[in-house]
Amino acid sequence: MDQQPYNPLHGVTLKTIVTQLVEHFGFAYLGKAIKIRCFTDDPSINSSLKFLRKTPWAREKVEALYIQHKSKLSPED
């Protein structure tokens, strides 16, 4: 029943994704790569998480960026 095709996001929380992207790239780069206000206007992890949880199209873009750069990102301790 728990069979799942390969999913690079399996077991990775949105908080982990956003935190690793911010630590690696910073909000300035993220705001240019994905034009959403939670990355450009008074950015924080919590405000980003709140917005991304309510906005599927933005979350998809963030997840795609994470998958694209996953090998470069440091694992969360």
N, C-alpha and C positions, 0 to 999 in steps of 0.2 A: 504493500500500500504506500510506503514511503519512497517508492521509486520516483526519482526526479531526473529528467535529462540534465546534462551539464548546464549549470547556471553559475556564472562567475560571481553573482551577488548572493548566492545561498549562504545564509549564516552571517551576513554582514549587515549591521544596522545602518540606518540612515545617518545616525550620529557619528558612527565610525567613518563613513564615507565623507561627510562634510568636514569632520575634524582633520582627516588625513589630507584632503585637498587643500584646506586652509593652511595647514602646517607646511605643505610642500610648495604651494603656489602663492598663497596670500590672497586676501580679499580683492586687491587691486586687479590681479590677473583674472580671477574668477569673474569679476564684474565686467571685464572686457570680453572674456570667452563666452559667458552666458549673461546676457543683458537683463538682469533682474535686480530690482531695487534693494532686495535684502543683502545683496553683495556690494552695492555701491553707496547706499545712503545709510550711514550709521550702522555698519555691519556687525553682526555678532553670530556666534554659533546658534544660540537659542532662537533668535529672530529668523534665521535662515531655516532652521528645523521646522518652526511653526509654519512658515510660508510653504515650504516644500511638501509638508504633510498634507496641505490643503490644495496644492496645485500640481496635478499629475503631469502636465506637459513640462513644467520646470524640473520636477523630480526626475523625469526621464532624461532630460539633458544633463543633469548633474550625474546621474548614474552612468550615462554613456561616457562622460568625461572621465569618471573614475575607472571604468573598464578599460578605456583607451590608455590610461597611464598607470594602471594597477601595479605593473612590475617595478615602477620607479618609486612608488609610495612606500613609506616605512610602515611596518605592521604596528598596530596599537598594542601597547604593553598590557 
